[in-house]
């Protein structure tokens, strides 16, 4: 695994803080009805992404996930201004304003969505890995899902074929405890989700998903296994979301005290504590990072606010591929 240095901790702190503040701003403008539809926030789960990115080779590895997908593309290199503009439905967004919150996508940066169908991205992730193996490309696909998605048949079908064909894919379940709003204990006899990999004789295990170090260690092992022909891995990241399933979630299924307990092991706080303990940065330097993050979020908001909505004509140009469609006037 790549060494976890002072620079890595400082990058983790700045990145995770930016992701958190970026989504806090989204929550704010959602209430103002500047962002419409659904909005699923990642607050609390940032260590899973930070640790995974440290383990990946961003020049060739891929990522695909479900609809809690705003900060992942940013981590993969997508301009956060374009991500926020997409959420606003503006033409400067990652999909020209046509995808919205649940469908961020960047072929250039190997981020393949953002998928609204629960579990729908899992066979797609396996399929991308199949393509890489078939064409002998040295790539690994990281395929993320929530704890609710492992009840879908598509999950089990993809796991079976991935193991049968020894595909270079890492399946990662981000178990934040409640799926859409029902605890794992109420939907499954076994609450240890990682054990589902045993049925396919797939390497699998639990991971502390609140700590980017443990995430980086386990994802690195899984990526190395996949890249060297060892096939897939299934990891259960035990994490927690501080906000509801989406902005419309009243969260009646848990107490405020429970959320506060998990906030004591906040991934951002854990990283900041290590920075302070090891004197990787002074209080003034940390304050400077905080200020820079605040400034970047404001720039994203300004860009999205000032961008134009897409013209109506764009709808037809993007939906109808055929140039000779007789009833649609193309550019």
N, C-alpha and C positions, 0 to 999 in steps of 0.2 A: 504494500500500500504506500502511496505517496505520503511523505512525512507530514505530520500536523505541526506546523511551525507557528511562531509568533504571527507571521503574516497571514496564515490561514485563519487563526482565531480572530484577527482584526477584520478580515474579509467576511468571515461568518457573522460577526456582530453587525457590521454595516449592512450586509445583504439581508439578514433576517429582520433587522430593524426596519429596513426600507420596505420589505415585503409586508410587514405588519402595518406600518403607517400608510402604505399604498392602499391596503384593503380597508383600513379605518376610514380613509378618505372616501372610498367607494361606498361604505356603509352610510356615510354622511350624505353623499349626493343621491344615494338611492332613496333616502327618506324625503329628499327634495324632488323626487321623481325625475331626476336627470338621467338616471339609469333605470331601465324598465325590465319587466319580466322577472326571472328568478335571479338570485344572487347568493352563491354558496361560498362562504369565506373560509380561509385556511388558518385563521388565527389559532396558534397553539401547536400546529403541526409542522412548523418551519424547519425543525431539526431533520426531519425525514428528507426534505429536499436538499438542505445544505450538505448533509453527509453523503447523499447520493451523488451530487454534483462533484464532490471531491474525489469520488471513486471512479467517475466516468472519464472517458476520453471524448471531450466535446467536439473533436474534429470528425468523429465518425459514429459514435454511439447515438441511439435514438431514445425518445421518451414518448409514451402515450399514457393518457390517464382519463379519468371520468370528468365530471362537470365542475369539480372544485379545482379550477385550472388557471387561475389568473397569474400566480407568481412563478409557476414552473417555466413558462416560456421566457419570462424575464431572466430566470437563472440560466436558461439555455442560450441567452444572448439576444433575445428579441428586445427592441426598443420599448421601454415601459410606456412611453408616450403613445405608441401605436396600440398597446394593450388597453390603456385607459380609453383611447378614442373608440376602440371597438366596443367597449362596454357602453359608451355613450351612443353607439349606433352611427358613428361618423365615418365619412368616406376615407379618412386617413387611418382607419383602424386596420388591424391585421388581416381582416377579411372584407375590407371596404365597408364595414358597418353592417354586414349581412349575417354575421355569425352571433354576435352578442356575447353575453357572459359565459355561456356553456360551450362555446365552440371556437376557442382561440386556436390558431393553427399557424405553423411556419415550416414550410418545406425546407427553406434555406437553413434553418437552425435545427432541423431534425426533430421538431416538436410536432407530433402528429395528432394533436387534439387532447382534450376537450370533446367528450361524447356524452350526449344527454340520456341515452338509453342505459339503464343500470346493467353493468356487465358487458355491454356491447363492445367495449374497447378490448376486452380480453382476447377473443379469437383474432382480432385485428393485430394485436401485438404479437401473437404467436405467428400470424401470417407474415408479418414483416421479418421476423426472425427466420422463417422458412425461406423467404426470398434471399436473405443474406447467406444462408447456408447453401442454397441451390446455386447461387452465382459466385460462391466462394469469396464473399466479402468478409473482411475482418471486423465486423460490427457486432455490437450487442444491443438488444432492445430491453429497456426497462419498462415493464407494464404494470401500472398502478391501478388499484381498485379499493373501494371501501369495504368495510366488514359486511355490509348488506349484500354486496355483489356476489359473495361466495355461495349464496343460496341459489344462484342462477345456474341453469344447465350449461350455459355457454362457458362458464368457468371450468366445470369438470371436463367438458369435451376438449377444451383447449389444453388443460393440464395433461390429459391422456395422450393427445397427439404430440404435444411438445416433448413428452418423455419418450414416446415411441420413436420419434424422429430425432431425438437428442438436439433440440433446437437451441440456439444461443439467445435465450431469453431469461430474464429475471422477473418473476412474478412477485409483486410487493403489495401486500394487503395493509393499508393504513387503517388499523383498527382504532377508531376514536370512540368506540364503546356503544354507539347508539344507532348506527345506520341512519335512517331518516328520523327516527324518534322512538325506537324500541331497542332495549338493551339486548346484547348478544345472549344473555342468560335466559331471555324469554323466547328466543327463536331457535335455540340449538341446545341439544343435550350436552355437547362438548363445547366449552367456552375457549378452548385452546385451538384457535383457528389454524395455526401452523401445522397441526397434526393432520389436516386434510391432505397434505403432501405425502404422508406415509402411505396412503392408499394407492399411490402411483409410484411408490418407491423413489420419490423425488427428494433430493437433499432439501431439508427444510428446517426452520427453527424460529424461535421468538427473538425479538430485538427490542431494546429500550429505545423507542421512537421519540423520546424527549431529549435525547443526547446525540448531537451530531457525530461525536467520536465513535460511539458504538454503531451508529448507522453506517458510517464510512467504513469501518472495519468489516462488517458483515457483507455490505454490498460489494466491497472490493473483492472479497473471497468469491462471491457469486459471479461477478463479472469475469474474474480470472478463469473460473471453471468453465464458463460459457465460451470464452474466447479461445480456450485451448482444447475445445471439442468435448468437454465434460457434460454438456447438456444444461438443462434448466435448473433453477432453484426457486423455492417458494419461501418468502420471508414474511413473517407477521410483525409489523411495526406497531408496538403498543404505544399509542399516542392519545391525544385528547384535543377536542376542539372547544374553544372558549365561547364561541357563539353558537347559535342554533344550526340546524341542518341547512336552512336558508334564512334569509331575512324575515320571512313570514312565519318562522317557527316560534311559538310561544314558550317552548321549553318546559312544559309542565311535567315532564318525565324525570327531571333532576332538580336538585336543590342548588341554591346559590352557594351554600357552604361547600358542596362537592366541587364546584368550579373553582372556588377559592383555594381549596386544597391542592388542586392540580397546578394552579398558578404559582404555587411555591416552588415547583420544579420547572418553571417556564424555561424553554430552551435558550431564549435570549438572555435571561438572567444568569443561567448556568455558564454561558460563554463569557459574559461580562465579568462574572466573579473570577474566572480563571485569568482573564486579562488583568484584573486588578491585583490578584494574588501574586502573579508573576511579574508585575510591573511592566507589562507589554505596552502600556500607554498611560500617560498622566491624565488626571481629571480634566485638564484643559484640552487635551487631544481627544478624549472621549466626547467632550462637549462639542468640539468642532465637528466630529463625525455626526453627532445628533443634529447639528445645525445644517450640515450638508444634506442629510436625509430629508429633513423638513423642506429644504429648498427644492430638491429633486421632485418630491411629491407635488409641490405647488406648481412646478413647471409642467408636470404631466396633466394636472387639472386644467391649467391655462391652455395648453395645447388642445385638449379635448373640447373645452368650452368654445374655443375660437374656430375649430374646424367645422366644415360644412357637412350637412346631412347629404347622403348620396342622392343623385337625381333619380327620378322614377324610372327613367330609361335603363338604368343599371340593373334593375330587377330582371328585365327581359334578356339583357345581354348575358347575365350570369346563369339564368335558368335554362335558356334555350341555346344549346351548343351548336346546332346545325345552322350554317350560314344561309341556307335556302329555305328556312322555315317560312312558309308562304304568308302566315298571318301575323308575323312579328317583324316590325321594321328595325333592322340592325344598323349600327353605326357604319 
